[in-house]
Amino acid sequence: MLTFLERVREWWQAGRRRRITAEKARERVDRGATYLDEVDPEWYRRVDSDTLELGDGQHCILGQLHGEFRLGLGRSHLITMSSAPRASLSPVHYGFKCVEGVSDEWQARDYDLLNAAWKDAVQRRQDADPTMDMDASPSGDSVPSANVEAVPPASEERREP
């Protein structure tokens, strides 16, 4: 009996592993990026590809956009708590999370493929946006460069010692 259960488990995991290819990862990411284009136009402006890491809840796509992966699921409306049922928007199906139910090695491979696909999707959108060159940083960082002097407010200039 145990042998039968082991074979069923292996068959099930093999089906999951077939979903872990570069082509499938690109398809999932394209689906997720298109979804973000619809619900959050110019989302790619706030993503830093250099720190992008889907295995990290703060540095993944949703983490960079919303502060944390789980928070991003709700804010991006992938998961809704309304009483009306909604078509399932699986984070795995949209490339925001790795395939589950496989070994750690296969999950790591899936994350590697997803990271590469997301970096490509972000870069393509940034390259196609003519205003991206005007921005200081694609991550949305608004800190001025070090060579900019701070000017005191007008009220401080009028004070006498």
C-alpha positions as protocol buffer text, in pm:
chain_id: "A"
residue {
  index: 1
  type: MET
  ca { x: 0 y: 0 z: 0 }
}
residue {
  index: 2
  type: LEU
  ca { x: 278 y: 241 z: 86 }
}
residue {
  index: 3
  type: THR
  ca { x: 438 y: 178 z: -251 }
}
residue {
  index: 4
  type: PHE
  ca { x: 113 y: 275 z: -422 }
}
residue {
  index: 5
  type: LEU
  ca { x: 95 y: 601 z: -223 }
}
residue {
  index: 6
  type: GLU
  ca { x: 457 y: 679 z: -300 }
}
residue {
  index: 7
  type: ARG
  ca { x: 391 y: 629 z: -672 }
}
residue {
  index: 8
  type: VAL
  ca { x: 86 y: 856 z: -659 }
}
residue {
  index: 9
  type: ARG
  ca { x: 288 y: 1123 z: -478 }
}
residue {
  index: 10
  type: GLU
  ca { x: 571 y: 1097 z: -731 }
}
residue {
  index: 11
  type: TRP
  ca { x: 322 y: 1119 z: -1019 }
}
residue {
  index: 12
  type: TRP
  ca { x: 164 y: 1430 z: -862 }
}
residue {
  index: 13
  type: GLN
  ca { x: 501 y: 1597 z: -801 }
}
residue {
  index: 14
  type: ALA
  ca { x: 617 y: 1515 z: -1154 }
}
residue {
  index: 15
  type: GLY
  ca { x: 317 y: 1706 z: -1286 }
}
residue {
  index: 16
  type: ARG
  ca { x: 416 y: 2003 z: -1072 }
}
residue {
  index: 17
  type: ARG
  ca { x: 778 y: 1985 z: -1187 }
}
residue {
  index: 18
  type: ARG
  ca { x: 667 y: 2002 z: -1551 }
}
residue {
  index: 19
  type: ARG
  ca { x: 543 y: 2353 z: -1472 }
}
residue {
  index: 20
  type: ILE
  ca { x: 897 y: 2460 z: -1379 }
}
residue {
  index: 21
  type: THR
  ca { x: 1059 y: 2561 z: -1708 }
}
residue {
  index: 22
  type: ALA
  ca { x: 1189 y: 2893 z: -1837 }
}
residue {
  index: 23
  type: GLU
  ca { x: 904 y: 2909 z: -2087 }
}
residue {
  index: 24
  type: LYS
  ca { x: 637 y: 2842 z: -1823 }
}
residue {
  index: 25
  type: ALA
  ca { x: 796 y: 3097 z: -1588 }
}
residue {
  index: 26
  type: ARG
  ca { x: 788 y: 3361 z: -1865 }
}
residue {
  index: 27
  type: GLU
  ca { x: 422 y: 3279 z: -1935 }
}
residue {
  index: 28
  type: ARG
  ca { x: 332 y: 3316 z: -1569 }
}
residue {
  index: 29
  type: VAL
  ca { x: 527 y: 3641 z: -1535 }
}
residue {
  index: 30
  type: ASP
  ca { x: 373 y: 3782 z: -1853 }
}
residue {
  index: 31
  type: ARG
  ca { x: 31 y: 3704 z: -1707 }
}
residue {
  index: 32
  type: GLY
  ca { x: 124 y: 3874 z: -1378 }
}
residue {
  index: 33
  type: ALA
  ca { x: 284 y: 4177 z: -1544 }
}
residue {
  index: 34
  type: THR
  ca { x: -19 y: 4224 z: -1770 }
}
residue {
  index: 35
  type: TYR
  ca { x: -242 y: 4204 z: -1464 }
}
residue {
  index: 36
  type: LEU
  ca { x: -33 y: 4471 z: -1290 }
}
residue {
  index: 37
  type: ASP
  ca { x: -45 y: 4688 z: -1604 }
}
residue {
  index: 38
  type: GLU
  ca { x: -424 y: 4685 z: -1571 }
}
residue {
  index: 39
  type: VAL
  ca { x: -460 y: 4740 z: -1196 }
}
residue {
  index: 40
  type: ASP
  ca { x: -149 y: 4954 z: -1128 }
}
residue {
  index: 41
  type: PRO
  ca { x: -25 y: 5134 z: -1440 }
}
residue {
  index: 42
  type: GLU
  ca { x: 345 y: 5224 z: -1426 }
}
residue {
  index: 43
  type: TRP
  ca { x: 406 y: 4973 z: -1145 }
}
residue {
  index: 44
  type: TYR
  ca { x: 743 y: 4895 z: -1304 }
}
residue {
  index: 45
  type: ARG
  ca { x: 866 y: 5244 z: -1209 }
}
residue {
  index: 46
  type: ARG
  ca { x: 866 y: 5143 z: -841 }
}
residue {
  index: 47
  type: VAL
  ca { x: 1052 y: 4815 z: -888 }
}
residue {
  index: 48
  type: ASP
  ca { x: 1427 y: 4791 z: -838 }
}
residue {
  index: 49
  type: SER
  ca { x: 1548 y: 4501 z: -1049 }
}
residue {
  index: 50
  type: ASP
  ca { x: 1883 y: 4496 z: -869 }
}
residue {
  index: 51
  type: THR
  ca { x: 1720 y: 4396 z: -540 }
}
residue {
  index: 52
  type: LEU
  ca { x: 1437 y: 4189 z: -689 }
}
residue {
  index: 53
  type: GLU
  ca { x: 1412 y: 3850 z: -517 }
}
residue {
  index: 54
  type: LEU
  ca { x: 1084 y: 3661 z: -530 }
}
residue {
  index: 55
  type: GLY
  ca { x: 1182 y: 3438 z: -239 }
}
residue {
  index: 56
  type: ASP
  ca { x: 1195 y: 3745 z: -12 }
}
residue {
  index: 57
  type: GLY
  ca { x: 859 y: 3894 z: 92 }
}
residue {
  index: 58
  type: GLN
  ca { x: 992 y: 4250 z: 94 }
}
residue {
  index: 59
  type: HIS
  ca { x: 1203 y: 4236 z: -222 }
}
residue {
  index: 60
  type: CYS
  ca { x: 961 y: 4046 z: -445 }
}
residue {
  index: 61
  type: ILE
  ca { x: 741 y: 4232 z: -694 }
}
residue {
  index: 62
  type: LEU
  ca { x: 446 y: 4271 z: -456 }
}
residue {
  index: 63
  type: GLY
  ca { x: 679 y: 4345 z: -166 }
}
residue {
  index: 64
  type: GLN
  ca { x: 847 y: 4629 z: -352 }
}
residue {
  index: 65
  type: LEU
  ca { x: 513 y: 4769 z: -464 }
}
residue {
  index: 66
  type: HIS
  ca { x: 324 y: 4733 z: -135 }
}
residue {
  index: 67
  type: GLY
  ca { x: 581 y: 4679 z: 140 }
}
residue {
  index: 68
  type: GLU
  ca { x: 532 y: 4304 z: 187 }
}
residue {
  index: 69
  type: PHE
  ca { x: 416 y: 4006 z: -19 }
}
residue {
  index: 70
  type: ARG
  ca { x: 101 y: 3923 z: 180 }
}
residue {
  index: 71
  type: LEU
  ca { x: -2 y: 4286 z: 201 }
}
residue {
  index: 72
  type: GLY
  ca { x: 52 y: 4313 z: -175 }
}
residue {
  index: 73
  type: LEU
  ca { x: -181 y: 4020 z: -239 }
}
residue {
  index: 74
  type: GLY
  ca { x: -467 y: 4220 z: -94 }
}
residue {
  index: 75
  type: ARG
  ca { x: -370 y: 4564 z: -222 }
}
residue {
  index: 76
  type: SER
  ca { x: -328 y: 4436 z: -576 }
}
residue {
  index: 77
  type: HIS
  ca { x: -663 y: 4254 z: -547 }
}
residue {
  index: 78
  type: LEU
  ca { x: -515 y: 3913 z: -617 }
}
residue {
  index: 79
  type: ILE
  ca { x: -688 y: 3803 z: -299 }
}
residue {
  index: 80
  type: THR
  ca { x: -1011 y: 3964 z: -189 }
}
residue {
  index: 81
  type: MET
  ca { x: -1201 y: 3913 z: 132 }
}
residue {
  index: 82
  type: SER
  ca { x: -1535 y: 4025 z: -9 }
}
residue {
  index: 83
  type: SER
  ca { x: -1835 y: 3799 z: 27 }
}
residue {
  index: 84
  type: ALA
  ca { x: -1879 y: 3771 z: -350 }
}
residue {
  index: 85
  type: PRO
  ca { x: -1671 y: 3489 z: -497 }
}
residue {
  index: 86
  type: ARG
  ca { x: -1412 y: 3598 z: -750 }
}
residue {
  index: 87
  type: ALA
  ca { x: -1225 y: 3406 z: -1010 }
}
residue {
  index: 88
  type: SER
  ca { x: -919 y: 3257 z: -847 }
}
residue {
  index: 89
  type: LEU
  ca { x: -612 y: 3468 z: -899 }
}
residue {
  index: 90
  type: SER
  ca { x: -339 y: 3235 z: -784 }
}
residue {
  index: 91
  type: PRO
  ca { x: -7 y: 3404 z: -699 }
}
residue {
  index: 92
  type: VAL
  ca { x: 163 y: 3099 z: -854 }
}
residue {
  index: 93
  type: HIS
  ca { x: -40 y: 3127 z: -1177 }
}
residue {
  index: 94
  type: TYR
  ca { x: 55 y: 3496 z: -1205 }
}
residue {
  index: 95
  type: GLY
  ca { x: 425 y: 3440 z: -1136 }
}
residue {
  index: 96
  type: PHE
  ca { x: 434 y: 3605 z: -795 }
}
residue {
  index: 97
  type: LYS
  ca { x: 519 y: 3281 z: -613 }
}
residue {
  index: 98
  type: CYS
  ca { x: 695 y: 2953 z: -688 }
}
residue {
  index: 99
  type: VAL
  ca { x: 521 y: 2625 z: -758 }
}
residue {
  index: 100
  type: GLU
  ca { x: 432 y: 2445 z: -437 }
}
residue {
  index: 101
  type: GLY
  ca { x: 429 y: 2074 z: -360 }
}
residue {
  index: 102
  type: VAL
  ca { x: 778 y: 2008 z: -497 }
}
residue {
  index: 103
  type: SER
  ca { x: 1117 y: 1971 z: -332 }
}
residue {
  index: 104
  type: ASP
  ca { x: 1319 y: 2269 z: -209 }
}
residue {
  index: 105
  type: GLU
  ca { x: 1555 y: 2231 z: -504 }
}
residue {
  index: 106
  type: TRP
  ca { x: 1268 y: 2259 z: -752 }
}
residue {
  index: 107
  type: GLN
  ca { x: 1125 y: 2559 z: -567 }
}
residue {
  index: 108
  type: ALA
  ca { x: 1466 y: 2728 z: -578 }
}
residue {
  index: 109
  type: ARG
  ca { x: 1489 y: 2659 z: -952 }
}
residue {
  index: 110
  type: ASP
  ca { x: 1141 y: 2804 z: -1004 }
}
residue {
  index: 111
  type: TYR
  ca { x: 1233 y: 3117 z: -810 }
}
residue {
  index: 112
  type: ASP
  ca { x: 1550 y: 3157 z: -1019 }
}
residue {
  index: 113
  type: LEU
  ca { x: 1347 y: 3132 z: -1340 }
}
residue {
  index: 114
  type: LEU
  ca { x: 1081 y: 3370 z: -1208 }
}
residue {
  index: 115
  type: ASN
  ca { x: 1341 y: 3624 z: -1093 }
}
residue {
  index: 116
  type: ALA
  ca { x: 1497 y: 3630 z: -1440 }
}
residue {
  index: 117
  type: ALA
  ca { x: 1157 y: 3659 z: -1610 }
}
residue {
  index: 118
  type: TRP
  ca { x: 1042 y: 3942 z: -1382 }
}
residue {
  index: 119
  type: LYS
  ca { x: 1368 y: 4133 z: -1430 }
}
residue {
  index: 120
  type: ASP
  ca { x: 1317 y: 4104 z: -1805 }
}
residue {
  index: 121
  type: ALA
  ca { x: 952 y: 4214 z: -1782 }
}
residue {
  index: 122
  type: VAL
  ca { x: 1043 y: 4516 z: -1567 }
}
residue {
  index: 123
  type: GLN
  ca { x: 1334 y: 4611 z: -1794 }
}
residue {
  index: 124
  type: ARG
  ca { x: 1120 y: 4588 z: -2111 }
}
residue {
  index: 125
  type: ARG
  ca { x: 861 y: 4820 z: -1960 }
}
residue {
  index: 126
  type: GLN
  ca { x: 1121 y: 5063 z: -1832 }
}
residue {
  index: 127
  type: ASP
  ca { x: 1296 y: 5069 z: -2170 }
}
residue {
  index: 128
  type: ALA
  ca { x: 966 y: 5136 z: -2347 }
}
residue {
  index: 129
  type: ASP
  ca { x: 880 y: 5427 z: -2115 }
}
residue {
  index: 130
  type: PRO
  ca { x: 1043 y: 5743 z: -2255 }
}
residue {
  index: 131
  type: THR
  ca { x: 1005 y: 5926 z: -1923 }
}
residue {
  index: 132
  type: MET
  ca { x: 1210 y: 5668 z: -1729 }
}
residue {
  index: 133
  type: ASP
  ca { x: 1534 y: 5848 z: -1826 }
}
residue {
  index: 134
  type: MET
  ca { x: 1409 y: 6157 z: -1645 }
}
residue {
  index: 135
  type: ASP
  ca { x: 1365 y: 5972 z: -1317 }
}
residue {
  index: 136
  type: ALA
  ca { x: 1651 y: 5951 z: -1071 }
}
residue {
  index: 137
  type: SER
  ca { x: 1577 y: 5594 z: -973 }
}
residue {
  index: 138
  type: PRO
  ca { x: 1339 y: 5324 z: -1098 }
}
residue {
  index: 139
  type: SER
  ca { x: 1262 y: 5233 z: -737 }
}
residue {
  index: 140
  type: GLY
  ca { x: 1090 y: 5566 z: -682 }
}
residue {
  index: 141
  type: ASP
  ca { x: 1362 y: 5690 z: -446 }
}
residue {
  index: 142
  type: SER
  ca { x: 1322 y: 6065 z: -412 }
}
residue {
  index: 143
  type: VAL
  ca { x: 1632 y: 6134 z: -201 }
}
residue {
  index: 144
  type: PRO
  ca { x: 1838 y: 6409 z: -367 }
}
residue {
  index: 145
  type: SER
  ca { x: 2191 y: 6340 z: -473 }
}
residue {
  index: 146
  type: ALA
  ca { x: 2473 y: 6432 z: -234 }
}
residue {
  index: 147
  type: ASN
  ca { x: 2577 y: 6742 z: -429 }
}
residue {
  index: 148
  type: VAL
  ca { x: 2244 y: 6920 z: -374 }
}
residue {
  index: 149
  type: GLU
  ca { x: 2249 y: 7183 z: -95 }
}
residue {
  index: 150
  type: ALA
  ca { x: 1955 y: 7209 z: 136 }
}
residue {
  index: 151
  type: VAL
  ca { x: 1793 y: 7553 z: 131 }
}
residue {
  index: 152
  type: PRO
  ca { x: 1638 y: 7658 z: 462 }
}
residue {
  index: 153
  type: PRO
  ca { x: 1271 y: 7756 z: 457 }
}
residue {
  index: 154
  type: ALA
  ca { x: 1197 y: 8127 z: 418 }
}
residue {
  index: 155
  type: SER
  ca { x: 1086 y: 8154 z: 782 }
}
residue {
  index: 156
  type: GLU
  ca { x: 1433 y: 8044 z: 903 }
}
residue {
  index: 157
  type: GLU
  ca { x: 1612 y: 8298 z: 683 }
}
residue {
  index: 158
  type: ARG
  ca { x: 1429 y: 8589 z: 847 }
}
residue {
  index: 159
  type: ARG
  ca { x: 1517 y: 8497 z: 1203 }
}
residue {
  index: 160
  type: GLU
  ca { x: 1766 y: 8719 z: 1375 }
}
residue {
  index: 161
  type: PRO
  ca { x: 2019 y: 8575 z: 1621 }
}
